[in-house]
């Protein structure tokens, strides 16, 4: 993933051509263990986008549960969080926005679920 983001930065951003990561995501899974890895992946993607200067937008189709095409984070009717997604959304926002030199891709990688 680092190689892809690095290549995008060198090929486009370094030449003042904007890059936007739109509709990225990872489906909600049915097991807690799988969702730990999902959360890790989403945090890592958000931090990589920040590191390589690319804005991004998560895909949210308002689908709850687990399995194929379940990408619900917010209730589209009232804006509330779905299925306890508040913590994950806040983690993704932090990863995509915080200017903290100690919050690195390596740190996220080293804290990955085992």
C-alpha positions as CSV (number, residue, x, y, z in Angstrom):
1,X,0.0,0.0,0.0
2,X,2.8,2.4,0.8
3,X,4.3,1.8,-2.6
4,X,1.0,2.7,-4.3
5,X,0.5,5.9,-2.3
6,X,4.2,6.8,-2.8
7,X,3.9,6.4,-6.5
8,X,0.7,8.5,-6.6
9,X,2.5,11.2,-4.7
10,X,5.5,11.2,-7.0
11,X,3.6,10.9,-10.3
12,X,0.8,13.4,-9.5
13,X,0.9,15.4,-6.3
14,X,4.6,16.3,-6.8
15,X,3.5,17.8,-10.1
16,X,0.6,19.8,-8.6
17,X,-2.0,17.3,-9.9
18,X,-4.4,16.6,-7.1
19,X,-5.3,13.1,-6.1
20,X,-8.5,12.2,-4.2
21,X,-9.2,8.8,-2.7
22,X,-12.9,8.4,-3.1
23,X,-15.3,5.7,-1.9
24,X,-12.7,3.5,-0.2
25,X,-13.7,1.1,2.5
26,X,-13.8,-2.4,3.9
27,X,-17.0,-4.3,4.7
28,X,-18.2,-4.9,8.2
29,X,-17.5,-8.6,9.1
30,X,-19.4,-11.0,11.3
31,X,-16.6,-11.8,13.7
32,X,-15.0,-9.5,16.3
33,X,-11.6,-10.7,15.3
34,X,-12.1,-9.9,11.6
35,X,-13.4,-6.5,12.5
36,X,-10.3,-5.7,14.5
37,X,-8.3,-6.2,11.3
38,X,-10.9,-4.2,9.4
39,X,-10.4,-1.3,11.8
40,X,-6.6,-1.6,11.5
41,X,-6.8,-1.5,7.8
42,X,-9.1,1.6,7.7
43,X,-6.9,3.4,10.2
44,X,-3.8,2.6,8.1
45,X,-5.4,3.7,4.8
46,X,-6.4,7.0,6.4
47,X,-3.0,7.6,7.8
48,X,-1.3,6.7,4.5
49,X,-3.6,9.2,2.7
50,X,-2.6,11.9,5.2
51,X,1.1,11.0,5.0
52,X,1.0,11.2,1.2
53,X,-1.2,14.3,1.1
54,X,-4.4,12.8,-0.3
55,X,-7.9,13.7,0.9
56,X,-10.2,10.7,1.1
57,X,-13.9,9.9,1.5
58,X,-15.2,6.6,3.0
59,X,-17.9,4.7,1.2
60,X,-21.1,4.5,3.4
61,X,-24.1,2.8,2.0
62,X,-26.0,2.7,5.3
63,X,-26.0,-1.1,5.4
64,X,-25.8,-2.6,8.9
65,X,-24.8,-6.2,9.8
66,X,-21.9,-8.1,8.3
67,X,-20.8,-9.4,5.0
68,X,-20.7,-8.3,1.4
69,X,-21.6,-4.7,0.9
70,X,-22.1,-3.8,4.6
71,X,-20.5,-0.4,4.8
72,X,-22.7,1.5,7.3
73,X,-21.2,4.1,9.5
74,X,-24.0,6.7,9.8
75,X,-27.7,6.6,9.8
76,X,-28.5,8.6,6.6
77,X,-31.8,9.8,8.1
78,X,-30.5,11.5,11.3
79,X,-26.7,11.4,11.2
80,X,-26.3,9.2,14.2
81,X,-23.6,6.5,14.3
82,X,-24.6,3.0,13.3
83,X,-23.6,-0.2,15.1
84,X,-21.1,1.5,17.5
85,X,-19.1,3.0,14.6
86,X,-18.4,6.2,16.5
87,X,-15.0,5.0,17.8
88,X,-13.9,3.8,14.3
89,X,-15.0,7.0,12.6
90,X,-13.1,9.1,15.2
91,X,-10.0,6.9,14.6
92,X,-10.3,7.4,10.9
93,X,-10.7,11.1,11.2
94,X,-7.7,11.3,13.6
95,X,-5.6,9.2,11.2
96,X,-6.5,11.5,8.3
97,X,-6.1,14.8,10.0
98,X,-3.8,14.9,13.0
99,X,-0.5,16.6,12.6
100,X,1.5,14.5,15.1
101,X,5.0,13.3,14.1
102,X,4.7,10.4,16.5
103,X,1.5,9.1,14.8
104,X,3.1,7.2,11.9
105,X,2.3,4.4,9.6
106,X,5.0,2.3,11.3
107,X,3.3,2.9,14.7
108,X,-0.1,1.8,13.3
109,X,1.6,-1.3,11.7
110,X,3.3,-2.2,14.9
111,X,0.0,-2.0,16.8
112,X,-1.8,-4.2,14.3
113,X,-4.0,-7.0,15.7
114,X,-2.2,-10.3,16.2
